[in-house]
Amino acid sequence: LVRFADDRLFTKKKLDIRAAYHNPCHLDAAGVKGGEILERIVSDSVELADGCCGGAGVYGFLHSDISDRIFERKLADIRKINPDVVVTTCPSCELQFRRKLAKNKIDCDVRNIVEIVDRYCAQR
């Protein structure tokens, strides 16, 4: 998305949020870093450590115990970073973060990057 974005799209004030970006496995495998756009639209952007979140489609539902162990790395990162929102481009990862953060009683919003871009563009 950022490759096709014109600089004129980024003239608004950055959103005053601390966003932690999770790059999904399929983007990592393709060598794509999807969080670059966040740096242009939020005041504080941090990328979570590389690695699977344990969602992987329905894997998190079918193998919940293993999925929990995989997610522990992300959980430790989120506790350390303390973001307002976790942002990703993958609906499966988004669902995984919502479920596991709630299970661990961590109050943190989870959004698809499109929602954050929309919020940025909607500013006056």
LINWOUR-V531655 format. One record per pair of residues at least 6 apart in sequence whose ideal C-beta (glycine too) atoms are under 7 Angstrom apart, sorted by the first residue. I is the first residue (numbers start at 1). J is the second residue. Records with the same first field share a line. If there is no record, write none. Layout:
I = J + J
This chain:
1 = 37
2 = 36 + 37
5 = 37
10 = 40 + 41
12 = 120 + 123
13 = 123
14 = 41 + 42 + 43
15 = 41 + 42 + 43 + 119 + 120
16 = 43
17 = 42 + 43 + 84 + 85
18 = 44 + 83 + 84
19 = 38 + 42 + 44 + 45 + 83 + 84 + 85 + 87 + 116
20 = 46 + 48 + 78 + 81 + 83 + 86
21 = 35 + 38 + 45 + 47 + 48 + 87
22 = 48 + 53 + 74 + 86 + 88 + 93 + 97
23 = 33 + 34 + 35 + 47 + 50
24 = 88 + 89 + 90 + 93
25 = 52
27 = 34 + 89
28 = 50
34 = 89 + 113
35 = 45 + 47
37 = 113 + 117
38 = 45 + 87 + 116
39 = 45
41 = 116 + 117 + 120
42 = 116
46 = 81 + 83
48 = 74 + 77
49 = 73 + 77
51 = 73
52 = 70
53 = 70 + 71 + 74 + 93 + 96 + 97
54 = 60 + 67 + 70 + 71 + 96
55 = 92 + 93 + 95 + 96
56 = 92
57 = 92
59 = 67
60 = 67 + 96 + 99
71 = 96 + 100
75 = 100 + 104
78 = 86 + 106 + 108
83 = 108
84 = 109
85 = 108 + 109 + 110 + 111
86 = 97 + 108 + 110
87 = 111 + 113 + 116
88 = 94 + 97 + 112 + 113
89 = 112 + 113
91 = 112
94 = 110 + 112
97 = 110
98 = 110
101 = 108 + 110
